[in-house]
Amino acid sequence: MGLLFKGKEELELDSLIARLESNMSNNYKDAAQADFHELETAMDEMIASGRLKGRAKSRYEAKRTAYQEKLRGYSHKDQKPFWT
């Protein structure tokens, strides 16, 4: 789907996903986790208010599930120091 045909909600979610991807690629684990939680909150609010539905809802729910799997255990807290 082209950029011209996306609604305001989809553009907002795409912006959050772009920020999440950027933080993941730069290994900013805590920031990526925060971005994911912000994405989840925004999606839940949009779905509850009926602003995100149909194919767009299905597409973004699939993306949320994929990021949930990618971010499981993705934290600096789980990382061991190199000197141990």
Secondary structure, 3 states (H helix, E strand, C coil): CCHHHCCHHHHHHHHHHHHHHHHHHCCCHHHHHHHHHHHHHHHHHHHHCCCCCHHHHHHHHHHHHHHHHHHCCCCHHHCCCCCC
